[in-house]
Amino acid sequence: MVTNGDMDRIKEDRGLEDLTLKIEMLTKQKEYLQSKCREAGEKLNSLTREFDKVVEENTNLKVMMKR
């Protein structure tokens, strides 16, 4: 019969080859990468809006200079 102490020891003895450990590590990696992708997407959107404003301002200045 397997006791709680045995289960704790088994969990502690898991090596890098243990599939459940690999699954946990890959799940954490996936979550981390998803959050970084979201941050990068938000930053890209912000920079795109800023770029559009600069282009519009540049166009307005060119029109004003021709007058």
Residue, then its C-alpha position, 0 to 999 in steps of 0.5 A: m500500500v502506498t502512503n502519503g509519505d511515499m507519494d511525497r517522496i515520489k514527487e520529490d524524486r521526480g527527475l527531469e525525465d518525468l512527464t508530469l514535470k515536463i508538462e508543468m514546465l511547458t505549461k508555465q512556459k506557454e503562459y509566460l510566452q502568451s503574456k509576453c506576446r500580449e504585451a508586445g501586441e499592445k506595444l505594437n498597437s500603441l506605436t502604430r497609433e503614434f506613427d499614424k499621428v506623426v504621419e498625419e502631422n507631417t502631412n498637415l505641415k507639408v500642406m501648410m508650407k505649400r500655402 
